[in-house]
Amino acid sequence: MKRIVVAGAGFGGLQAVAHLDRMFHHDREVEILLLSDQNYLLFTPLLPQIASSYTDPRHIVQAVREIRGKSKFGFRREAVCAVDTAKRQVIVESGSIDYDALILATGSRTEFFNTPGARENSWDYKSLQQAVELRERIIDLCEHADHTADAAARRSMLTFIVVGGGYTGIELVTEMRDFLYRYAARKYRGLSVSDIRLIVLEAAGNILGGIGPKLAAHARKRLDGSGIEVRTSTRVTRVLEKAVEINGNEIVAADTIIWTAGVRASELIESLPGPHDRIGRAIVNVHLQLEGHPEIFIIGDSAASENAQEAPRVAPVAIEQGRVAAQNIGHMWRGEPLET
């Protein structure tokens, strides 16, 4: 009996097990096991809409067991804590699990770039729970600001700073604008649009670095016209309890600072042997295999492929890599050339 273990139930991991299931569905000598610390798939592209209350949290998740249906793969809600490459085992909280082939699709975590106070004083925005908590935070601030007589205090309550002008940051700030301008300013009689301030701080020279310059310039023009303040070439050097320090010499007060400035590979991936890139991703070969360990495949945000290290960290890339990794396990066991 051979066992394939897939760690991570995101887009890449679920694509991998679905493809493996089609390949080995009738093979009783192959076991497929999916491990994840969450028992659902989170549709992360819609995560910003949770903060605006325009999408219900239950509408962007689906249980893994519902997705599985009649597929043969097994599922356990357990996080992989470590990989023992010598023994070919993954270490989970309940013990260890042997594998013959392993696909790691454990995603990424927020990168704070060692900015003082960032981790402690800003809101992270990677999980469903964090999105729901931020939504409740925004509503709670509107409730308090609605009856606050002190104009300066009300202004601070309704100032929101988003650090990072990438996809998540821009989508999030526009969703917040829709909620605050179109709903809160109309329904809360003590609030007005002039009280609300939305700021995006981006260290690079342009926002939305992953798209073409013309489209990014168009997006910037739309943001400027919507009342959202966008400041590029602006580095956050410190995050205080209710303020940020910019470029080491300017303080901007805000009750809420949201950090979307960057991502880093998971701690599990960084603990693996072999080379890693500047954000901790494992550098894998063109077949998505870990150096020195051809039985280990790494996909999604965790992987930096030799032939596509600058590939965007988005769902379509993870899905395609999940398919390729699954196919290559079959090719490897049959002694066939691997796909790239």
Contacts in CASP RR format, 6 or more apart in sequence:
PFRMAT RR
TARGET T0000
AUTHOR 0000-0000-0000
METHOD contacts of the structure
MODEL  1
MKRIVVAGAGFGGLQAVAHLDRMFHHDREVEILLLSDQNYLLFTPLLPQI
ASSYTDPRHIVQAVREIRGKSKFGFRREAVCAVDTAKRQVIVESGSIDYD
ALILATGSRTEFFNTPGARENSWDYKSLQQAVELRERIIDLCEHADHTAD
AAARRSMLTFIVVGGGYTGIELVTEMRDFLYRYAARKYRGLSVSDIRLIV
LEAAGNILGGIGPKLAAHARKRLDGSGIEVRTSTRVTRVLEKAVEINGNE
IVAADTIIWTAGVRASELIESLPGPHDRIGRAIVNVHLQLEGHPEIFIIG
DSAASENAQEAPRVAPVAIEQGRVAAQNIGHMWRGEPLET
1 29 0 8 1.000
1 30 0 8 1.000
1 31 0 8 1.000
2 29 0 8 1.000
2 30 0 8 1.000
2 31 0 8 1.000
2 100 0 8 1.000
2 101 0 8 1.000
2 333 0 8 1.000
3 30 0 8 1.000
3 31 0 8 1.000
3 32 0 8 1.000
3 33 0 8 1.000
3 97 0 8 1.000
3 98 0 8 1.000
3 99 0 8 1.000
3 100 0 8 1.000
3 101 0 8 1.000
4 20 0 8 1.000
4 24 0 8 1.000
4 30 0 8 1.000
4 31 0 8 1.000
4 32 0 8 1.000
4 33 0 8 1.000
4 99 0 8 1.000
4 100 0 8 1.000
4 101 0 8 1.000
4 102 0 8 1.000
4 103 0 8 1.000
4 329 0 8 1.000
5 33 0 8 1.000
5 35 0 8 1.000
5 90 0 8 1.000
5 97 0 8 1.000
5 99 0 8 1.000
5 101 0 8 1.000
5 102 0 8 1.000
5 103 0 8 1.000
6 13 0 8 1.000
6 16 0 8 1.000
6 17 0 8 1.000
6 20 0 8 1.000
6 32 0 8 1.000
6 33 0 8 1.000
6 34 0 8 1.000
6 35 0 8 1.000
6 73 0 8 1.000
6 102 0 8 1.000
6 103 0 8 1.000
6 105 0 8 1.000
7 35 0 8 1.000
7 36 0 8 1.000
7 80 0 8 1.000
7 90 0 8 1.000
7 102 0 8 1.000
7 103 0 8 1.000
7 104 0 8 1.000
7 105 0 8 1.000
7 106 0 8 1.000
7 268 0 8 1.000
8 34 0 8 1.000
8 35 0 8 1.000
8 36 0 8 1.000
8 80 0 8 1.000
8 104 0 8 1.000
8 105 0 8 1.000
8 106 0 8 1.000
8 107 0 8 1.000
9 34 0 8 1.000
9 36 0 8 1.000
9 38 0 8 1.000
9 39 0 8 1.000
9 40 0 8 1.000
9 41 0 8 1.000
9 64 0 8 1.000
9 75 0 8 1.000
10 36 0 8 1.000
10 41 0 8 1.000
10 42 0 8 1.000
10 105 0 8 1.000
10 107 0 8 1.000
10 318 0 8 1.000
11 41 0 8 1.000
11 315 0 8 1.000
11 318 0 8 1.000
11 319 0 8 1.000
12 105 0 8 1.000
12 299 0 8 1.000
12 300 0 8 1.000
12 315 0 8 1.000
12 318 0 8 1.000
12 319 0 8 1.000
12 321 0 8 1.000
12 322 0 8 1.000
13 34 0 8 1.000
13 103 0 8 1.000
13 105 0 8 1.000
13 299 0 8 1.000
13 318 0 8 1.000
13 322 0 8 1.000
14 34 0 8 1.000
14 41 0 8 1.000
14 64 0 8 1.000
14 67 0 8 1.000
15 318 0 8 1.000
15 319 0 8 1.000
15 320 0 8 1.000
15 322 0 8 1.000
15 323 0 8 1.000
15 326 0 8 1.000
16 103 0 8 1.000
16 105 0 8 1.000
16 299 0 8 1.000
16 322 0 8 1.000
16 323 0 8 1.000
16 325 0 8 1.000
16 326 0 8 1.000
17 32 0 8 1.000
17 34 0 8 1.000
17 71 0 8 1.000
17 73 0 8 1.000
17 326 0 8 1.000
18 71 0 8 1.000
19 322 0 8 1.000
19 323 0 8 1.000
19 326 0 8 1.000
19 327 0 8 1.000
20 32 0 8 1.000
20 73 0 8 1.000
20 326 0 8 1.000
20 329 0 8 1.000
21 32 0 8 1.000
21 71 0 8 1.000
21 72 0 8 1.000
21 73 0 8 1.000
23 326 0 8 1.000
23 327 0 8 1.000
23 330 0 8 1.000
24 30 0 8 1.000
24 32 0 8 1.000
24 72 0 8 1.000
25 71 0 8 1.000
25 72 0 8 1.000
31 74 0 8 1.000
32 72 0 8 1.000
32 73 0 8 1.000
32 74 0 8 1.000
33 73 0 8 1.000
33 74 0 8 1.000
33 75 0 8 1.000
33 76 0 8 1.000
33 97 0 8 1.000
34 64 0 8 1.000
34 73 0 8 1.000
34 74 0 8 1.000
34 75 0 8 1.000
34 76 0 8 1.000
35 75 0 8 1.000
35 76 0 8 1.000
35 78 0 8 1.000
35 79 0 8 1.000
35 80 0 8 1.000
35 90 0 8 1.000
35 92 0 8 1.000
35 97 0 8 1.000
36 64 0 8 1.000
36 75 0 8 1.000
36 77 0 8 1.000
36 78 0 8 1.000
36 79 0 8 1.000
37 77 0 8 1.000
37 78 0 8 1.000
37 79 0 8 1.000
38 77 0 8 1.000
39 63 0 8 1.000
39 64 0 8 1.000
39 65 0 8 1.000
39 75 0 8 1.000
39 77 0 8 1.000
40 61 0 8 1.000
40 62 0 8 1.000
40 63 0 8 1.000
40 64 0 8 1.000
41 61 0 8 1.000
41 62 0 8 1.000
41 64 0 8 1.000
41 67 0 8 1.000
42 60 0 8 1.000
42 61 0 8 1.000
42 127 0 8 1.000
42 128 0 8 1.000
43 60 0 8 1.000
43 61 0 8 1.000
43 62 0 8 1.000
44 315 0 8 1.000
45 315 0 8 1.000
46 55 0 8 1.000
46 59 0 8 1.000
46 60 0 8 1.000
47 60 0 8 1.000
47 125 0 8 1.000
47 128 0 8 1.000
47 131 0 8 1.000
47 168 0 8 1.000
48 131 0 8 1.000
48 168 0 8 1.000
48 169 0 8 1.000
48 171 0 8 1.000
48 172 0 8 1.000
48 174 0 8 1.000
48 175 0 8 1.000
49 55 0 8 1.000
49 60 0 8 1.000
49 175 0 8 1.000
50 57 0 8 1.000
50 60 0 8 1.000
50 128 0 8 1.000
50 131 0 8 1.000
50 132 0 8 1.000
50 134 0 8 1.000
50 135 0 8 1.000
51 125 0 8 1.000
51 131 0 8 1.000
51 134 0 8 1.000
51 135 0 8 1.000
51 138 0 8 1.000
51 172 0 8 1.000
51 175 0 8 1.000
51 176 0 8 1.000
51 179 0 8 1.000
52 135 0 8 1.000
52 175 0 8 1.000
52 176 0 8 1.000
52 178 0 8 1.000
52 179 0 8 1.000
53 135 0 8 1.000
53 139 0 8 1.000
53 179 0 8 1.000
53 183 0 8 1.000
54 175 0 8 1.000
54 178 0 8 1.000
54 179 0 8 1.000
57 128 0 8 1.000
57 131 0 8 1.000
57 132 0 8 1.000
60 128 0 8 1.000
61 128 0 8 1.000
64 75 0 8 1.000
65 75 0 8 1.000
68 74 0 8 1.000
68 75 0 8 1.000
76 92 0 8 1.000
78 92 0 8 1.000
78 93 0 8 1.000
78 94 0 8 1.000
79 92 0 8 1.000
79 93 0 8 1.000
80 90 0 8 1.000
80 91 0 8 1.000
80 92 0 8 1.000
80 104 0 8 1.000
80 106 0 8 1.000
80 268 0 8 1.000
81 91 0 8 1.000
81 92 0 8 1.000
81 93 0 8 1.000
81 268 0 8 1.000
82 90 0 8 1.000
82 91 0 8 1.000
82 268 0 8 1.000
82 271 0 8 1.000
83 89 0 8 1.000
83 90 0 8 1.000
83 91 0 8 1.000
83 102 0 8 1.000
83 104 0 8 1.000
83 268 0 8 1.000
83 271 0 8 1.000
83 272 0 8 1.000
83 296 0 8 1.000
84 90 0 8 1.000
84 91 0 8 1.000
84 96 0 8 1.000
85 272 0 8 1.000
85 273 0 8 1.000
85 293 0 8 1.000
85 296 0 8 1.000
87 96 0 8 1.000
87 98 0 8 1.000
88 98 0 8 1.000
88 99 0 8 1.000
88 100 0 8 1.000
88 102 0 8 1.000
88 295 0 8 1.000
89 96 0 8 1.000
89 97 0 8 1.000
89 98 0 8 1.000
89 99 0 8 1.000
90 96 0 8 1.000
90 97 0 8 1.000
90 99 0 8 1.000
90 102 0 8 1.000
99 295 0 8 1.000
100 295 0 8 1.000
101 295 0 8 1.000
101 296 0 8 1.000
101 297 0 8 1.000
101 329 0 8 1.000
101 332 0 8 1.000
101 333 0 8 1.000
102 295 0 8 1.000
102 296 0 8 1.000
102 297 0 8 1.000
103 296 0 8 1.000
103 297 0 8 1.000
103 298 0 8 1.000
103 299 0 8 1.000
103 322 0 8 1.000
103 325 0 8 1.000
103 326 0 8 1.000
103 329 0 8 1.000
104 268 0 8 1.000
104 269 0 8 1.000
104 272 0 8 1.000
104 282 0 8 1.000
104 296 0 8 1.000
104 297 0 8 1.000
104 298 0 8 1.000
104 299 0 8 1.000
104 302 0 8 1.000
105 298 0 8 1.000
105 299 0 8 1.000
105 300 0 8 1.000
105 302 0 8 1.000
105 318 0 8 1.000
105 322 0 8 1.000
106 266 0 8 1.000
106 268 0 8 1.000
106 269 0 8 1.000
106 302 0 8 1.000
107 265 0 8 1.000
107 266 0 8 1.000
107 300 0 8 1.000
107 301 0 8 1.000
107 302 0 8 1.000
108 126 0 8 1.000
108 263 0 8 1.000
108 264 0 8 1.000
108 265 0 8 1.000
108 266 0 8 1.000
108 301 0 8 1.000
108 302 0 8 1.000
108 313 0 8 1.000
109 126 0 8 1.000
109 263 0 8 1.000
109 264 0 8 1.000
109 265 0 8 1.000
109 266 0 8 1.000
109 267 0 8 1.000
110 124 0 8 1.000
110 125 0 8 1.000
110 126 0 8 1.000
110 259 0 8 1.000
110 260 0 8 1.000
110 262 0 8 1.000
110 263 0 8 1.000
110 264 0 8 1.000
111 261 0 8 1.000
111 262 0 8 1.000
111 263 0 8 1.000
111 264 0 8 1.000
111 279 0 8 1.000
112 118 0 8 1.000
112 119 0 8 1.000
112 259 0 8 1.000
112 261 0 8 1.000
113 261 0 8 1.000
113 262 0 8 1.000
115 236 0 8 1.000
115 237 0 8 1.000
115 238 0 8 1.000
115 239 0 8 1.000
116 237 0 8 1.000
116 238 0 8 1.000
116 239 0 8 1.000
117 238 0 8 1.000
117 239 0 8 1.000
117 240 0 8 1.000
118 163 0 8 1.000
118 236 0 8 1.000
118 239 0 8 1.000
118 259 0 8 1.000
120 239 0 8 1.000
121 239 0 8 1.000
121 240 0 8 1.000
121 241 0 8 1.000
121 257 0 8 1.000
122 163 0 8 1.000
122 239 0 8 1.000
122 257 0 8 1.000
122 258 0 8 1.000
122 259 0 8 1.000
123 130 0 8 1.000
123 133 0 8 1.000
123 134 0 8 1.000
123 137 0 8 1.000
123 256 0 8 1.000
123 257 0 8 1.000
123 258 0 8 1.000
123 259 0 8 1.000
124 130 0 8 1.000
124 259 0 8 1.000
125 131 0 8 1.000
125 134 0 8 1.000
125 168 0 8 1.000
125 169 0 8 1.000
125 172 0 8 1.000
125 258 0 8 1.000
125 259 0 8 1.000
125 260 0 8 1.000
134 258 0 8 1.000
137 256 0 8 1.000
138 160 0 8 1.000
138 176 0 8 1.000
138 179 0 8 1.000
138 180 0 8 1.000
138 256 0 8 1.000
141 157 0 8 1.000
141 158 0 8 1.000
141 255 0 8 1.000
141 256 0 8 1.000
142 158 0 8 1.000
142 180 0 8 1.000
142 184 0 8 1.000
142 188 0 8 1.000
142 191 0 8 1.000
143 188 0 8 1.000
144 157 0 8 1.000
145 154 0 8 1.000
145 157 0 8 1.000
145 158 0 8 1.000
145 188 0 8 1.000
145 190 0 8 1.000
145 191 0 8 1.000
145 195 0 8 1.000
146 188 0 8 1.000
146 189 0 8 1.000
146 190 0 8 1.000
146 191 0 8 1.000
147 190 0 8 1.000
148 154 0 8 1.000
148 157 0 8 1.000
154 191 0 8 1.000
154 195 0 8 1.000
155 195 0 8 1.000
155 197 0 8 1.000
156 242 0 8 1.000
156 253 0 8 1.000
156 254 0 8 1.000
156 255 0 8 1.000
157 255 0 8 1.000
158 180 0 8 1.000
158 191 0 8 1.000
158 195 0 8 1.000
158 196 0 8 1.000
158 197 0 8 1.000
158 255 0 8 1.000
159 196 0 8 1.000
159 197 0 8 1.000
159 198 0 8 1.000
159 199 0 8 1.000
159 252 0 8 1.000
159 253 0 8 1.000
159 254 0 8 1.000
159 255 0 8 1.000
159 256 0 8 1.000
160 173 0 8 1.000
160 176 0 8 1.000
160 197 0 8 1.000
160 198 0 8 1.000
160 199 0 8 1.000
160 254 0 8 1.000
160 256 0 8 1.000
160 258 0 8 1.000
161 199 0 8 1.000
161 200 0 8 1.000
161 201 0 8 1.000
161 244 0 8 1.000
161 252 0 8 1.000
161 254 0 8 1.000
161 256 0 8 1.000
161 257 0 8 1.000
161 258 0 8 1.000
162 169 0 8 1.000
162 172 0 8 1.000
162 173 0 8 1.000
162 176 0 8 1.000
162 198 0 8 1.000
162 199 0 8 1.000
162 200 0 8 1.000
162 201 0 8 1.000
162 258 0 8 1.000
162 260 0 8 1.000
163 201 0 8 1.000
163 236 0 8 1.000
163 239 0 8 1.000
163 244 0 8 1.000
163 257 0 8 1.000
163 258 0 8 1.000
163 259 0 8 1.000
163 260 0 8 1.000
163 261 0 8 1.000
164 200 0 8 1.000
164 201 0 8 1.000
164 202 0 8 1.000
164 203 0 8 1.000
164 259 0 8 1.000
164 260 0 8 1.000
164 261 0 8 1.000
164 262 0 8 1.000
165 200 0 8 1.000
165 201 0 8 1.000
165 202 0 8 1.000
165 207 0 8 1.000
165 208 0 8 1.000
165 230 0 8 1.000
165 260 0 8 1.000
165 261 0 8 1.000
166 202 0 8 1.000
166 207 0 8 1.000
166 208 0 8 1.000
166 209 0 8 1.000
166 210 0 8 1.000
166 260 0 8 1.000
167 208 0 8 1.000
167 210 0 8 1.000
167 314 0 8 1.000
168 260 0 8 1.000
169 200 0 8 1.000
169 258 0 8 1.000
169 260 0 8 1.000
170 200 0 8 1.000
170 207 0 8 1.000
170 208 0 8 1.000
170 219 0 8 1.000
170 223 0 8 1.000
172 258 0 8 1.000
172 260 0 8 1.000
173 198 0 8 1.000
173 200 0 8 1.000
173 223 0 8 1.000
173 228 0 8 1.000
174 223 0 8 1.000
174 226 0 8 1.000
174 228 0 8 1.000
176 198 0 8 1.000
177 198 0 8 1.000
177 226 0 8 1.000
177 227 0 8 1.000
177 228 0 8 1.000
180 196 0 8 1.000
180 198 0 8 1.000
181 193 0 8 1.000
181 196 0 8 1.000
184 191 0 8 1.000
184 196 0 8 1.000
185 191 0 8 1.000
185 192 0 8 1.000
185 193 0 8 1.000
185 195 0 8 1.000
185 196 0 8 1.000
197 229 0 8 1.000
197 254 0 8 1.000
198 227 0 8 1.000
198 228 0 8 1.000
198 229 0 8 1.000
199 228 0 8 1.000
199 229 0 8 1.000
199 230 0 8 1.000
199 231 0 8 1.000
199 252 0 8 1.000
199 254 0 8 1.000
200 207 0 8 1.000
200 223 0 8 1.000
200 228 0 8 1.000
200 229 0 8 1.000
200 230 0 8 1.000
200 231 0 8 1.000
201 231 0 8 1.000
201 234 0 8 1.000
201 236 0 8 1.000
201 244 0 8 1.000
201 246 0 8 1.000
202 230 0 8 1.000
202 231 0 8 1.000
202 232 0 8 1.000
202 233 0 8 1.000
202 234 0 8 1.000
203 233 0 8 1.000
203 234 0 8 1.000
203 235 0 8 1.000
203 236 0 8 1.000
203 261 0 8 1.000
204 232 0 8 1.000
204 233 0 8 1.000
205 232 0 8 1.000
205 233 0 8 1.000
206 213 0 8 1.000
206 216 0 8 1.000
206 217 0 8 1.000
206 220 0 8 1.000
206 232 0 8 1.000
207 216 0 8 1.000
207 219 0 8 1.000
207 220 0 8 1.000
207 223 0 8 1.000
207 230 0 8 1.000
207 232 0 8 1.000
208 215 0 8 1.000
208 216 0 8 1.000
208 219 0 8 1.000
209 216 0 8 1.000
210 216 0 8 1.000
210 312 0 8 1.000
211 219 0 8 1.000
220 230 0 8 1.000
223 230 0 8 1.000
224 230 0 8 1.000
231 246 0 8 1.000
234 246 0 8 1.000
234 247 0 8 1.000
235 246 0 8 1.000
235 247 0 8 1.000
236 244 0 8 1.000
236 245 0 8 1.000
236 246 0 8 1.000
236 261 0 8 1.000
237 245 0 8 1.000
237 246 0 8 1.000
237 247 0 8 1.000
237 248 0 8 1.000
238 244 0 8 1.000
238 245 0 8 1.000
238 248 0 8 1.000
239 245 0 8 1.000
239 257 0 8 1.000
239 259 0 8 1.000
240 251 0 8 1.000
242 253 0 8 1.000
242 254 0 8 1.000
242 255 0 8 1.000
243 251 0 8 1.000
243 252 0 8 1.000
243 253 0 8 1.000
243 254 0 8 1.000
244 251 0 8 1.000
244 252 0 8 1.000
244 254 0 8 1.000
244 257 0 8 1.000
245 251 0 8 1.000
246 252 0 8 1.000
263 279 0 8 1.000
263 301 0 8 1.000
263 313 0 8 1.000
264 270 0 8 1.000
264 279 0 8 1.000
264 280 0 8 1.000
265 276 0 8 1.000
265 279 0 8 1.000
265 280 0 8 1.000
265 281 0 8 1.000
265 282 0 8 1.000
265 301 0 8 1.000
265 302 0 8 1.000
266 302 0 8 1.000
269 276 0 8 1.000
269 280 0 8 1.000
269 281 0 8 1.000
269 282 0 8 1.000
269 298 0 8 1.000
269 302 0 8 1.000
270 276 0 8 1.000
270 280 0 8 1.000
272 282 0 8 1.000
272 290 0 8 1.000
272 296 0 8 1.000
272 298 0 8 1.000
273 290 0 8 1.000
273 291 0 8 1.000
273 292 0 8 1.000
273 293 0 8 1.000
274 282 0 8 1.000
274 283 0 8 1.000
274 290 0 8 1.000
274 291 0 8 1.000
274 292 0 8 1.000
275 282 0 8 1.000
275 283 0 8 1.000
275 291 0 8 1.000
276 282 0 8 1.000
276 283 0 8 1.000
276 304 0 8 1.000
277 283 0 8 1.000
277 304 0 8 1.000
277 309 0 8 1.000
281 301 0 8 1.000
281 302 0 8 1.000
281 303 0 8 1.000
281 304 0 8 1.000
282 290 0 8 1.000
282 298 0 8 1.000
282 302 0 8 1.000
282 303 0 8 1.000
282 304 0 8 1.000
283 291 0 8 1.000
283 304 0 8 1.000
283 305 0 8 1.000
283 306 0 8 1.000
283 309 0 8 1.000
284 290 0 8 1.000
284 291 0 8 1.000
284 297 0 8 1.000
284 298 0 8 1.000
284 303 0 8 1.000
284 304 0 8 1.000
284 305 0 8 1.000
284 306 0 8 1.000
285 291 0 8 1.000
285 305 0 8 1.000
285 306 0 8 1.000
286 305 0 8 1.000
286 306 0 8 1.000
286 307 0 8 1.000
286 340 0 8 1.000
287 297 0 8 1.000
287 324 0 8 1.000
287 328 0 8 1.000
287 338 0 8 1.000
287 339 0 8 1.000
287 340 0 8 1.000
288 297 0 8 1.000
288 298 0 8 1.000
288 299 0 8 1.000
288 303 0 8 1.000
288 305 0 8 1.000
288 321 0 8 1.000
288 324 0 8 1.000
288 325 0 8 1.000
288 328 0 8 1.000
289 295 0 8 1.000
289 296 0 8 1.000
289 297 0 8 1.000
289 328 0 8 1.000
290 296 0 8 1.000
290 297 0 8 1.000
290 298 0 8 1.000
294 332 0 8 1.000
295 332 0 8 1.000
297 325 0 8 1.000
297 328 0 8 1.000
297 329 0 8 1.000
299 318 0 8 1.000
299 321 0 8 1.000
299 322 0 8 1.000
299 324 0 8 1.000
299 325 0 8 1.000
300 313 0 8 1.000
300 317 0 8 1.000
300 318 0 8 1.000
300 321 0 8 1.000
300 322 0 8 1.000
301 313 0 8 1.000
301 318 0 8 1.000
303 321 0 8 1.000
305 311 0 8 1.000
305 321 0 8 1.000
307 340 0 8 1.000
311 317 0 8 1.000
324 339 0 8 1.000
324 340 0 8 1.000
327 339 0 8 1.000
328 338 0 8 1.000
328 339 0 8 1.000
330 336 0 8 1.000
331 337 0 8 1.000
331 338 0 8 1.000
331 339 0 8 1.000
332 338 0 8 1.000
END
